[in-house]
Amino acid sequence: MTMKFPFTEDTLRKKLEAGTGLSVDCLTCRRKAVLDVAELVKRLGPDRGAMHWDLIKVIYCHECRDAGRDDRNLQFTNHARTPDKRKG
């Protein structure tokens, strides 16, 4: 993929093509999970938005939901591709 500027990763397809990662933290119970972007593309589609307000609609904390707490008090973190993972 040739880098185009301004560089944006506003869809799951763009995140997958860029090879970057995504994790989610529950601010209620402090759980953390690294999300598999390829699996998100399979489940939600490649054109699903990858920004906070897009993902908060479909991702929630299972532990907090089971306990009856706020299950959408989430924070998403983008992970850049590190130099050792880049080709070339």
CYANA upper distance limits for C-alpha pairs under 8 A (distance plus 0.5 A):
  1 MET  CA     17 GLU  CA      7.58
  1 MET  CA     18 ALA  CA      7.87
  3 MET  CA      7 PHE  CA      7.55
  8 THR  CA     14 LYS  CA      8.07
  9 GLU  CA     14 LYS  CA      5.57
  9 GLU  CA     15 LYS  CA      5.80
  9 GLU  CA     18 ALA  CA      8.42
  9 GLU  CA     50 ALA  CA      7.51
 10 ASP  CA     14 LYS  CA      7.31
 10 ASP  CA     15 LYS  CA      8.07
 10 ASP  CA     49 GLY  CA      6.15
 10 ASP  CA     50 ALA  CA      5.59
 10 ASP  CA     51 MET  CA      6.42
 11 THR  CA     15 LYS  CA      6.99
 11 THR  CA     46 PRO  CA      7.38
 11 THR  CA     47 ASP  CA      6.10
 11 THR  CA     48 ARG  CA      6.08
 11 THR  CA     49 GLY  CA      4.74
 11 THR  CA     50 ALA  CA      5.13
 11 THR  CA     51 MET  CA      7.96
 12 LEU  CA     16 LEU  CA      6.62
 12 LEU  CA     37 VAL  CA      7.41
 12 LEU  CA     40 LEU  CA      7.95
 12 LEU  CA     41 VAL  CA      6.59
 12 LEU  CA     45 GLY  CA      8.18
 12 LEU  CA     46 PRO  CA      5.81
 12 LEU  CA     47 ASP  CA      6.79
 12 LEU  CA     48 ARG  CA      6.39
 12 LEU  CA     49 GLY  CA      6.65
 12 LEU  CA     50 ALA  CA      5.77
 13 ARG  CA     17 GLU  CA      6.63
 13 ARG  CA     41 VAL  CA      7.41
 13 ARG  CA     46 PRO  CA      5.07
 13 ARG  CA     47 ASP  CA      6.73
 13 ARG  CA     48 ARG  CA      8.43
 14 LYS  CA     18 ALA  CA      6.52
 15 LYS  CA     19 GLY  CA      6.60
 15 LYS  CA     20 THR  CA      6.11
 15 LYS  CA     21 GLY  CA      7.79
 15 LYS  CA     37 VAL  CA      7.82
 15 LYS  CA     50 ALA  CA      8.17
 16 LEU  CA     20 THR  CA      7.07
 16 LEU  CA     37 VAL  CA      6.69
 16 LEU  CA     38 ALA  CA      6.96
 18 ALA  CA     81 ARG  CA      8.33
 19 GLY  CA     81 ARG  CA      6.80
 20 THR  CA     78 ASN  CA      7.80
 20 THR  CA     79 HIS  CA      6.19
 20 THR  CA     80 ALA  CA      5.68
 20 THR  CA     81 ARG  CA      5.66
 21 GLY  CA     34 VAL  CA      8.38
 21 GLY  CA     35 LEU  CA      7.80
 21 GLY  CA     36 ASP  CA      8.01
 21 GLY  CA     37 VAL  CA      7.19
 21 GLY  CA     78 ASN  CA      6.41
 21 GLY  CA     79 HIS  CA      5.15
 21 GLY  CA     80 ALA  CA      7.13
 21 GLY  CA     81 ARG  CA      8.00
 22 LEU  CA     34 VAL  CA      6.71
 22 LEU  CA     35 LEU  CA      6.02
 22 LEU  CA     36 ASP  CA      7.96
 22 LEU  CA     37 VAL  CA      7.53
 22 LEU  CA     76 PHE  CA      7.43
 22 LEU  CA     77 THR  CA      6.17
 22 LEU  CA     78 ASN  CA      5.23
 22 LEU  CA     79 HIS  CA      6.18
 23 SER  CA     32 LYS  CA      7.79
 23 SER  CA     33 ALA  CA      6.16
 23 SER  CA     34 VAL  CA      4.68
 23 SER  CA     35 LEU  CA      5.73
 23 SER  CA     76 PHE  CA      6.23
 23 SER  CA     77 THR  CA      5.72
 23 SER  CA     78 ASN  CA      7.18
 23 SER  CA     79 HIS  CA      8.14
 24 VAL  CA     32 LYS  CA      6.27
 24 VAL  CA     33 ALA  CA      5.94
 24 VAL  CA     34 VAL  CA      6.92
 24 VAL  CA     35 LEU  CA      7.65
 24 VAL  CA     74 LEU  CA      7.11
 24 VAL  CA     75 GLN  CA      6.12
 24 VAL  CA     76 PHE  CA      4.97
 24 VAL  CA     77 THR  CA      6.71
 25 ASP  CA     30 ARG  CA      6.96
 25 ASP  CA     31 ARG  CA      6.32
 25 ASP  CA     32 LYS  CA      4.92
 25 ASP  CA     33 ALA  CA      7.08
 25 ASP  CA     74 LEU  CA      6.11
 25 ASP  CA     75 GLN  CA      5.65
 25 ASP  CA     76 PHE  CA      6.94
 26 CYS  CA     30 ARG  CA      5.60
 26 CYS  CA     31 ARG  CA      5.78
 26 CYS  CA     32 LYS  CA      6.85
 26 CYS  CA     61 CYS  CA      7.05
 26 CYS  CA     71 ASP  CA      8.39
 26 CYS  CA     72 ARG  CA      8.23
 26 CYS  CA     73 ASN  CA      6.45
 26 CYS  CA     74 LEU  CA      5.13
 26 CYS  CA     75 GLN  CA      7.00
 27 LEU  CA     31 ARG  CA      8.14
 27 LEU  CA     73 ASN  CA      6.11
 27 LEU  CA     74 LEU  CA      6.23
 27 LEU  CA     75 GLN  CA      7.50
 28 THR  CA     64 CYS  CA      8.04
 28 THR  CA     69 ARG  CA      8.41
 28 THR  CA     70 ASP  CA      7.68
 28 THR  CA     71 ASP  CA      8.30
 28 THR  CA     73 ASN  CA      6.75
 28 THR  CA     74 LEU  CA      8.47
 29 CYS  CA     63 GLU  CA      8.48
 29 CYS  CA     64 CYS  CA      7.47
 35 LEU  CA     40 LEU  CA      8.27
 36 ASP  CA     40 LEU  CA      6.83
 37 VAL  CA     41 VAL  CA      6.73
 38 ALA  CA     42 LYS  CA      6.93
 39 GLU  CA     43 ARG  CA      6.71
 40 LEU  CA     44 LEU  CA      6.11
 40 LEU  CA     45 GLY  CA      7.74
 41 VAL  CA     45 GLY  CA      5.18
 41 VAL  CA     46 PRO  CA      5.41
 41 VAL  CA     48 ARG  CA      8.29
 42 LYS  CA     46 PRO  CA      7.97
 44 LEU  CA     48 ARG  CA      6.79
 48 ARG  CA     54 ASP  CA      7.90
 49 GLY  CA     54 ASP  CA      5.73
 49 GLY  CA     55 LEU  CA      7.52
 50 ALA  CA     54 ASP  CA      6.62
 50 ALA  CA     55 LEU  CA      6.72
 51 MET  CA     55 LEU  CA      6.81
 52 HIS  CA     56 ILE  CA      6.47
 52 HIS  CA     75 GLN  CA      8.16
 52 HIS  CA     76 PHE  CA      6.92
 53 TRP  CA     57 LYS  CA      7.43
 54 ASP  CA     58 VAL  CA      8.24
 55 LEU  CA     59 ILE  CA      6.46
 56 ILE  CA     60 TYR  CA      7.50
 56 ILE  CA     72 ARG  CA      7.10
 56 ILE  CA     74 LEU  CA      7.83
 59 ILE  CA     72 ARG  CA      8.05
 60 TYR  CA     65 ARG  CA      8.25
 60 TYR  CA     71 ASP  CA      5.89
 60 TYR  CA     72 ARG  CA      5.72
 60 TYR  CA     74 LEU  CA      7.98
 61 CYS  CA     65 ARG  CA      6.71
 61 CYS  CA     71 ASP  CA      5.45
 61 CYS  CA     72 ARG  CA      7.14
 61 CYS  CA     74 LEU  CA      8.38
 62 HIS  CA     66 ASP  CA      6.62
 62 HIS  CA     71 ASP  CA      7.63
 63 GLU  CA     67 ALA  CA      6.78
 63 GLU  CA     71 ASP  CA      8.40
 64 CYS  CA     68 GLY  CA      6.57
 64 CYS  CA     69 ARG  CA      5.39
 64 CYS  CA     70 ASP  CA      6.79
 64 CYS  CA     71 ASP  CA      5.59
 65 ARG  CA     69 ARG  CA      6.31
 65 ARG  CA     70 ASP  CA      7.35
 65 ARG  CA     71 ASP  CA      5.66
 81 ARG  CA     85 LYS  CA      6.77
 81 ARG  CA     86 ARG  CA      7.36
 82 THR  CA     86 ARG  CA      7.18
